[in-house]
Amino acid sequence: MANIIVTGAGSGIGRELCRYLLESGAHTVTGISRSRAVPAEIQAAVCAEGAVYHHYPMDITRYSDIRAFREWLVASHIVPDGLVNNAGMMLRRPFEEITPKEAEEVLQVNFLAPFMLIQDLLPLMPRGSHVVNITSMGGVNGSVKFSGLSIYSASKGALSVLTEVLAEELKERDIRVNALALGAVQTPMLEKTFPGYQAPVLPREMAKYTGDFVLTGHRFFNGKVLQVAVTTP
Ligand SMILES: NC(=O)c1ccc[n+]([C@@H]2O[C@H](COP(=O)([O-])OP(=O)(O)OC[C@H]3O[C@@H](n4cnc5c(N)ncnc54)[C@H](OP(=O)(O)O)[C@@H]3O)[C@@H](O)[C@H]2O)c1
């Protein structure tokens, strides 16, 4: 992989993933988050020779932003061969209290935005590209479920199924699509949603696993939803 795009670069796993990829041989890493500021952790990355970081602030739920992002890639002569749909939004609320607006927002961030981003970037992606969707153990059929995570888990389940379908649809173009269904990781998202819970995995640990998978997983997997969890059976 030479030019990798990572959504959700502002914090948690995405921020550590950008850093890891810069240190591990990616040529360019483009991190997307709504915030304009480049996270200090990424600035502090010990970049491999020639590795460059671009920070692209945008709201991934706005289609106009996605179109502008594609134009920016073209103008910058960046040919994306890796895309990590990592940005996400968690909502923990009793099913009957979730408003239509909240449900829409979670579906937009966790499902429709990756859908649109993949669709828009595909024409730019060469053979051998790898799309990695970050889903959740809660979105895996038959896994242990958590009360209050109905719309969040359903949105991740939708992204997992999209992964399987796209792998089939894009296989003639030699573009591989996989998903990592993560268990608990100690990030701001988890801390906000489950205060006091201590996850067994740190963001940088999950970022290393994810980064290695982005760089090499497409040689061995296509259309797979891999469960990455020590906590959830
Ligand atoms: N942590 C866990 O235990 C866990 C478990 C299973 C799966 N996951 C998944 O792992 C991924 C990363 O989560 P995390 O725990 O690292 O969360 P996090 O620390 O909250 O990071 C989420 C990132 O998503 C970005 N984001 C959210 N809405 C956005 C939008 N509309 N446009 C652009 N960027 C947006 C945020 O950036 P800005 O606010 O700067 O825009 C932030 O950088 C998510 O998909 C999550 O569902 C996490």
The ligand as an ORCA input file, in Angstrom:
! r2SCAN-3c Opt
* xyz 0 1
  N     -13.514      1.799     21.070
  C     -14.163      0.655     21.015
  O     -14.326     -0.049     22.028
  C     -14.693      0.168     19.696
  C     -15.254     -1.117     19.642
  C     -15.738     -1.573     18.433
  C     -15.634     -0.780     17.308
  N     -15.103      0.473     17.398
  C     -15.066      1.283     16.186
  O     -13.754      1.746     15.976
  C     -13.797      2.978     15.235
  C     -12.935      4.019     15.918
  O     -13.517      4.306     17.174
  P     -12.756      4.979     18.405
  O     -13.139      4.187     19.583
  O     -11.331      5.207     18.088
  O     -13.581      6.335     18.482
  P     -13.221      7.887     18.700
  O     -12.011      8.020     19.556
  O     -14.492      8.518     19.144
  O     -12.884      8.366     17.230
  C     -13.908      8.480     16.286
  C     -13.437      9.388     15.214
  O     -14.477      9.528     14.238
  C     -14.479     10.863     13.788
  N     -15.796     11.238     13.311
  C     -16.990     11.021     13.920
  N     -17.982     11.546     13.210
  C     -17.418     12.075     12.100
  C     -17.907     12.766     10.972
  N     -19.209     13.033     10.813
  N     -17.036     13.194     10.005
  C     -15.730     12.953     10.147
  N     -15.191     12.297     11.192
  C     -16.021     11.880     12.160
  C     -14.054     11.691     14.980
  O     -13.322     12.819     14.557
  P     -13.833     14.331     14.783
  O     -14.665     14.359     16.017
  O     -12.599     15.151     14.827
  O     -14.607     14.558     13.542
  C     -13.069     10.770     15.675
  O     -11.755     11.034     15.204
  C     -15.284      3.367     15.170
  O     -15.818      3.009     13.928
  C     -15.915      2.519     16.264
  O     -17.272      2.272     16.036
  C     -14.626      0.956     18.554
*
